[in-house]
């Protein structure tokens, strides 16, 4: 069985990947519409890179499906 290497990324890289502000990311997280962070210490939060990538891919898929339905 092959397992995928899971990488953690910090907020600046998350922001770069999704092109959104910190406050918008946290608002989406609060509503359950964005992958949750992982607290690895009192002051450090990280995200799983593959979860962010999957979220981006899902948004692209939704756009394509909505475009095809019109």
C-alpha positions in Angstrom: 0.0 0.0 0.0 1.4 3.4 -1.0 0.6 6.3 1.2 0.7 10.0 0.1 3.2 12.2 2.0 1.2 14.8 3.9 2.8 18.2 4.1 1.9 21.1 6.4 1.8 24.7 5.2 1.5 27.9 7.1 -1.0 30.7 6.5 1.1 32.8 4.0 1.3 29.8 1.7 -2.4 29.0 2.1 -3.2 32.6 1.2 -0.9 32.4 -1.9 -2.5 29.2 -3.1 -6.1 30.5 -2.8 -5.6 34.2 -3.4 -7.7 35.2 -0.3 -7.2 37.4 2.7 -6.6 35.9 6.2 -10.0 37.2 7.4 -11.8 35.6 4.4 -10.1 32.3 5.0 -11.1 32.3 8.6 -14.7 33.3 7.8 -14.9 30.3 5.4 -13.4 28.0 8.0 -16.0 29.3 10.5 -18.8 28.4 8.2 -17.3 25.0 7.4 -16.5 25.9 3.8 -12.7 25.7 4.0 -10.3 23.1 5.4 -9.7 23.4 9.1 -6.3 24.3 10.5 -4.3 22.1 12.8 -2.9 23.7 16.0 0.6 22.3 16.4 1.5 24.6 19.3 0.0 27.5 21.1 1.1 30.0 18.5 1.5 27.9 15.3 -1.3 26.7 13.1 -0.9 24.8 9.9 -3.0 23.3 7.1 -2.6 20.1 5.3 -1.4 21.0 1.8 -3.4 18.3 0.0 -6.6 19.4 1.7 -6.1 23.0 0.3 -5.3 21.6 -3.1 -8.4 19.4 -3.0 -10.5 22.4 -2.0 -9.2 24.4 -5.0 -9.9 21.5 -7.3 -13.4 21.2 -5.9 -14.1 24.9 -6.6 -12.9 24.5 -10.2 -15.1 21.5 -10.6 -18.1 23.4 -9.2 -17.4 26.3 -11.6 -17.2 23.9 -14.6 -20.4 22.1 -13.6 -22.3 25.3 -13.2 -21.0 26.6 -16.5 -22.2 23.4 -18.2 -25.6 23.6 -16.7 -26.2 27.1 -18.1 
